[in-house]
Amino acid sequence: MKLKKLLLLSAGLLIAAHGHAQSWPNRAVTLVVPFPAGGGTDAFARPLAAQLTKQLGRQVIIDNRGGAGGTIGAAIAAKSAPDGYTWFVGAAHHAIAPSIYPKLEYDIEKDFVPVALLATPPQVIVVNPQRVPVNDLKGFLDYARKNPGKLNYASAGNGTSHHLAGELFKIQTKTFITHIPYRGAGPALQDLIAGQVDVMFDGLGSSAGHIKGGRIKALAVAAPRRSQAFPDVPTTAEAGVPGYEVSTWYGLWGPKGVPPEIVDKMAAEVQKALASPELKTSWTSNGSEVPNVVRGQFGTMVTSEIARWATVVKAAKIKLD
């Protein structure tokens, strides 16, 4: 009798879950972005939200929750209801955080379900041309070596890809540049433009518009080939720093427990959005290729990224309280 009741209960739950997936979404959907507006994550999340709004027929809202290198927003998203109405737009920073922060209020692999890789723009080395009057990366290195400790670089926060990219650059070029952490790439970029800091190792997505507008100068892209959006900007290898390659990436997760049918539907909608002419154009202008990595493939990629960045963190001897 107990077994029969359990079977009936299980069947009822399956039917309810299926019905919930069938009706999803029937209200607004939220994308938690763990950085302030104006950064790289935002540069890809907002066009995606606009496209998903068109496709789903429901408003897709951006909720910026910045702080602590993106870990505060991640913790908030991890604790949200797993009903398919709150999703998390994270970045390469979230594969770095496990090696840097001794205590996190979430586990990116255990507390989330992977949905899709969204974008993969390369990192770019950008300077304020008034503060750092150089024409190329060689000139920058000469200046940095003649003035150890005089230059500083901004990052989106401790433990972010900007931070690690800067430390890796220092290791490989044997230079000393002071790190200035911010609460996101947006505020860091604003201070770079305003002349409060000298240089930034940024994702091309957030820097692209400012480079085109002449507010900051791109010295090199940390990629194996030049960006289609900026064909005149050399790679780091071409500019004299071979082996220095750092790309960033952005992805979408749901909190653990979201019904698989809803995760599959969201993944399909994201793939459809990424294939749209609007997002293809936006991604290209921001220096990113359009990826096709979803669900398990994305989860496997995140696991490998955690291991890769752990090696860099160890080499750079970075640890935060």
C-alpha positions in Angstrom: 0.0 0.0 0.0 2.8 2.4 0.9 4.6 1.5 -2.4 1.4 2.3 -4.3 1.1 5.7 -2.6 4.7 6.5 -3.3 4.3 5.6 -7.0 1.2 7.7 -7.2 2.9 10.6 -5.5 5.9 10.3 -7.9 3.6 10.2 -10.9 1.8 13.3 -9.7 5.0 15.2 -9.2 6.2 14.3 -12.7 2.9 15.5 -14.2 3.1 18.7 -12.2 6.7 19.3 -13.3 5.8 18.6 -16.9 2.8 21.0 -16.7 5.1 23.7 -15.1 7.6 23.3 -17.9 4.9 23.5 -20.5 3.5 26.8 -19.2 7.0 28.3 -18.7 7.4 31.3 -18.8 4.1 32.8 -17.7 5.7 35.9 -16.0 8.9 38.0 -16.1 12.2 36.2 -16.0 15.3 37.6 -14.2 19.0 37.4 -15.2 21.2 38.1 -12.2 24.4 39.9 -13.4 27.0 39.9 -10.5 28.6 43.2 -11.6 27.5 46.8 -11.9 26.2 48.0 -15.3 28.8 49.0 -17.9 31.1 46.0 -17.6 31.7 43.0 -19.9 29.1 40.7 -18.4 26.5 43.5 -18.9 27.6 44.1 -22.5 26.5 40.6 -23.4 23.7 40.1 -20.9 21.6 43.1 -21.9 21.4 42.3 -25.7 20.6 38.7 -24.7 17.8 39.8 -22.4 16.3 42.0 -25.1 16.4 39.2 -27.6 14.9 36.6 -25.2 12.1 39.1 -24.3 11.1 39.1 -28.0 11.3 35.3 -28.2 9.6 34.4 -25.0 6.9 37.1 -25.1 7.8 37.9 -21.4 10.0 40.6 -20.0 13.5 39.4 -19.3 15.0 41.7 -16.6 18.6 42.4 -15.7 19.3 42.5 -11.9 22.9 43.9 -11.3 24.3 42.6 -8.0 27.9 43.7 -7.9 30.7 43.1 -5.3 33.5 40.8 -4.2 34.6 39.9 -7.7 31.2 38.7 -8.7 30.8 36.3 -5.8 28.0 38.2 -4.0 25.7 38.0 -7.0 26.6 34.4 -7.5 25.6 33.6 -3.9 22.3 35.4 -4.4 21.5 33.5 -7.6 22.5 30.2 -6.0 19.9 30.7 -3.3 17.1 31.8 -5.6 14.0 29.6 -6.2 14.7 26.9 -8.8 11.5 27.6 -10.7 13.0 28.8 -14.0 12.4 32.5 -13.3 15.8 33.4 -12.0 19.0 32.7 -14.0 22.7 33.6 -13.4 25.0 35.3 -16.0 28.5 34.5 -14.8 31.9 34.8 -16.2 35.5 33.4 -16.2 35.8 35.1 -12.8 33.6 32.3 -11.4 36.1 29.6 -12.5 38.8 31.6 -10.7 37.1 32.3 -7.4 37.3 28.8 -6.0 41.1 29.1 -6.0 41.2 32.6 -4.6 38.5 32.8 -1.9 38.9 30.3 1.0 35.2 30.5 1.8 32.4 30.9 -0.8 28.7 30.9 -0.1 28.1 28.8 -3.2 29.8 26.1 -5.3 29.7 27.0 -9.0 29.6 23.3 -9.9 27.3 21.9 -7.2 24.8 24.7 -6.7 24.1 25.6 -10.3 23.1 23.8 -13.5 25.0 24.8 -16.6 22.8 26.2 -19.5 25.1 27.6 -22.1 28.3 29.5 -23.0 27.3 32.9 -24.2 30.4 34.7 -25.5 34.2 34.4 -25.7 35.8 37.8 -26.3 39.6 38.0 -25.9 41.2 40.2 -23.3 42.7 43.5 -24.5 45.4 45.7 -23.0 44.1 49.2 -22.9 45.6 52.4 -21.6 44.6 56.0 -20.9 46.5 57.8 -23.7 46.9 61.0 -21.6 48.4 59.2 -18.6 50.4 56.7 -20.6 51.8 58.4 -23.7 52.9 55.3 -25.7 52.1 54.1 -29.2 52.4 50.4 -28.8 53.0 47.5 -26.3 56.8 47.7 -26.7 56.7 51.4 -25.7 54.5 50.4 -22.7 56.9 47.8 -21.5 59.9 50.1 -21.9 58.0 52.8 -19.8 56.9 50.2 -17.2 60.5 48.9 -16.8 62.0 52.3 -16.5 59.3 53.3 -13.9 58.7 50.3 -11.7 55.7 50.8 -9.4 54.7 54.0 -11.0 51.9 52.5 -13.2 48.7 51.0 -11.9 46.1 48.8 -13.5 42.4 48.6 -12.7 40.4 45.4 -12.5 36.8 44.4 -11.9 37.8 43.2 -8.5 40.1 40.8 -6.7 40.0 37.3 -8.2 38.5 38.4 -11.5 39.9 37.5 -14.9 41.1 41.2 -15.2 43.1 40.7 -12.0 44.6 37.4 -13.1 45.4 38.7 -16.6 47.3 41.6 -15.0 49.3 39.3 -12.6 50.1 36.9 -15.4 51.3 39.8 -17.6 53.6 41.0 -14.8 55.0 37.5 -14.3 55.7 37.0 -18.0 57.1 40.5 -18.7 58.9 40.9 -15.4 57.3 44.2 -14.7 55.8 45.8 -11.5 52.4 47.4 -11.9 50.2 48.1 -8.9 46.8 46.5 -8.9 43.7 48.6 -8.1 40.5 46.5 -7.6 37.1 47.9 -8.3 33.5 46.6 -7.8 33.1 45.8 -11.5 34.6 46.4 -14.9 32.2 49.3 -15.5 33.5 51.5 -12.6 37.1 50.5 -13.4 36.6 51.6 -17.0 35.1 54.9 -16.0 38.2 55.6 -13.9 40.5 54.6 -16.7 38.7 56.9 -19.1 38.8 59.7 -16.4 42.5 59.3 -16.0 42.4 58.0 -12.4 44.3 54.8 -13.4 46.7 53.9 -16.2 45.9 50.6 -17.7 43.4 47.8 -17.8 43.5 44.1 -18.9 39.9 44.1 -20.0 37.5 41.8 -21.9 37.1 43.3 -25.4 33.3 43.4 -25.0 33.3 46.2 -22.4 36.2 48.1 -23.9 35.2 48.0 -27.6 33.0 51.1 -27.6 35.5 53.2 -25.7 38.3 52.1 -28.0 36.3 53.1 -31.1 35.4 56.4 -29.4 39.1 57.2 -28.8 38.7 57.4 -25.0 41.2 54.6 -24.4 43.9 53.1 -26.5 44.2 49.4 -27.3 47.8 48.2 -27.4 47.2 44.5 -28.1 44.7 41.7 -27.9 45.7 38.7 -25.8 44.6 36.2 -28.5 46.2 33.9 -31.1 44.7 36.0 -33.9 43.5 39.6 -34.4 39.9 40.6 -33.6 37.7 41.1 -36.7 36.3 44.1 -34.9 39.7 45.7 -34.5 41.9 44.4 -37.3 44.5 47.1 -36.7 45.2 46.1 -33.1 48.0 43.5 -33.0 48.1 40.3 -31.0 50.3 40.2 -27.9 52.6 37.8 -29.8 52.9 40.3 -32.7 53.5 43.1 -30.2 56.4 41.4 -28.5 54.9 39.2 -25.7 54.6 35.7 -27.1 52.7 33.1 -25.0 50.5 35.7 -23.3 47.0 34.7 -24.3 44.0 35.4 -22.0 40.4 35.1 -23.2 37.4 35.8 -21.0 34.0 34.1 -21.3 30.4 34.6 -20.1 27.9 31.9 -19.5 24.4 31.2 -18.2 23.4 28.9 -15.3 20.3 28.1 -13.4 20.1 27.4 -9.6 20.3 23.7 -8.8 16.9 22.2 -8.9 15.4 23.9 -11.9 13.3 21.2 -13.7 15.4 19.7 -16.6 12.6 20.4 -19.1 12.8 24.2 -18.3 16.7 24.1 -18.5 16.4 22.5 -21.9 13.9 25.1 -23.1 16.1 27.9 -21.8 19.2 26.4 -23.5 17.2 26.1 -26.8 16.0 29.8 -26.5 19.6 31.0 -25.9 20.8 29.1 -28.9 18.1 30.6 -31.0 18.9 34.1 -29.6 22.6 33.7 -30.4 21.8 32.7 -34.0 19.7 35.9 -34.5 21.2 38.6 -36.8 20.9 41.1 -33.9 23.1 39.2 -31.5 25.5 38.1 -34.2 26.1 41.7 -35.1 26.4 42.8 -31.5 28.8 40.0 -30.6 31.0 40.7 -33.6 31.2 44.4 -32.7 32.2 43.4 -29.2 35.0 41.2 -30.5 33.4 37.9 -29.6 32.7 34.8 -31.6 29.2 33.2 -31.3 29.7 29.9 -29.4 27.7 26.7 -29.6 28.4 25.1 -26.2 25.4 24.1 -24.1 24.4 22.0 -21.0 27.0 19.2 -20.3 29.6 20.6 -22.7 29.5 23.9 -20.9 29.7 22.2 -17.5 32.8 20.3 -18.7 34.4 23.5 -19.9 33.8 25.2 -16.6 35.5 22.3 -14.7 38.5 22.5 -17.0 38.7 26.3 -16.5 38.7 25.9 -12.7 41.7 23.6 -13.0 43.5 25.9 -15.5 43.1 29.1 -13.4 44.1 27.3 -10.2 47.6 26.9 -11.8 47.8 30.6 -12.6 46.6 31.5 -9.1 49.3 29.3 -7.6 52.0 30.8 -9.8 50.9 34.3 -9.0 50.6 33.5 -5.2 47.3 35.2 -4.9 45.0 34.4 -1.9 42.2 36.5 -0.4 40.7 36.5 3.1 
